[in-house]
């Protein structure tokens, strides 16, 4: 039973990391496409 709980925790941590990386990449894309465009 404990291993199932550990696996669920690892899965949730992995999903959270993927979401965080995705948000960071989207923010960087927004920065490159919109914020830096005004400097040209």
C-alpha positions as a Markdown table, in Angstrom:
| # | Residue | x | y | z |
|---|---|---|---|---|
| 1 | Unk | 0.0 | 0.0 | 0.0 |
| 2 | Unk | 2.8 | 2.4 | 0.8 |
| 3 | Unk | 4.4 | 1.9 | -2.6 |
| 4 | Unk | 1.2 | 3.0 | -4.3 |
| 5 | Unk | 1.1 | 6.1 | -2.2 |
| 6 | Unk | 4.7 | 6.8 | -3.0 |
| 7 | Unk | 4.0 | 6.4 | -6.7 |
| 8 | Unk | 1.1 | 8.7 | -6.6 |
| 9 | Unk | 3.2 | 11.3 | -4.8 |
| 10 | Unk | 6.0 | 11.0 | -7.4 |
| 11 | Unk | 3.4 | 11.3 | -10.2 |
| 12 | Unk | 1.9 | 14.4 | -8.7 |
| 13 | Unk | 5.4 | 16.0 | -8.3 |
| 14 | Unk | 6.3 | 15.1 | -11.9 |
| 15 | Unk | 3.1 | 16.7 | -13.2 |
| 16 | Unk | 3.7 | 19.8 | -11.1 |
| 17 | Unk | 7.2 | 20.1 | -12.5 |
| 18 | Unk | 5.9 | 19.7 | -16.1 |
| 19 | Unk | 3.3 | 22.4 | -15.5 |
| 20 | Unk | 5.9 | 24.8 | -14.0 |
| 21 | Unk | 8.3 | 24.3 | -16.9 |
| 22 | Unk | 5.4 | 24.8 | -19.4 |
| 23 | Unk | 4.4 | 28.1 | -17.7 |
| 24 | Unk | 8.0 | 29.3 | -17.7 |
| 25 | Unk | 8.3 | 28.5 | -21.4 |
| 26 | Unk | 5.1 | 30.3 | -22.2 |
| 27 | Unk | 6.2 | 33.4 | -20.3 |
| 28 | Unk | 9.5 | 33.4 | -22.2 |
| 29 | Unk | 7.6 | 33.0 | -25.5 |
| 30 | Unk | 5.4 | 35.9 | -24.5 |
| 31 | Unk | 8.4 | 38.0 | -23.6 |
| 32 | Unk | 10.1 | 37.3 | -26.9 |
| 33 | Unk | 7.1 | 37.8 | -29.1 |
| 34 | Unk | 5.4 | 40.8 | -27.5 |
| 35 | Unk | 7.6 | 42.6 | -25.0 |
| 36 | Unk | 10.8 | 42.6 | -27.2 |
| 37 | Unk | 8.8 | 43.5 | -30.3 |
| 38 | Unk | 8.3 | 47.0 | -29.0 |
| 39 | Unk | 12.1 | 47.5 | -28.8 |
| 40 | Unk | 12.6 | 47.0 | -32.5 |
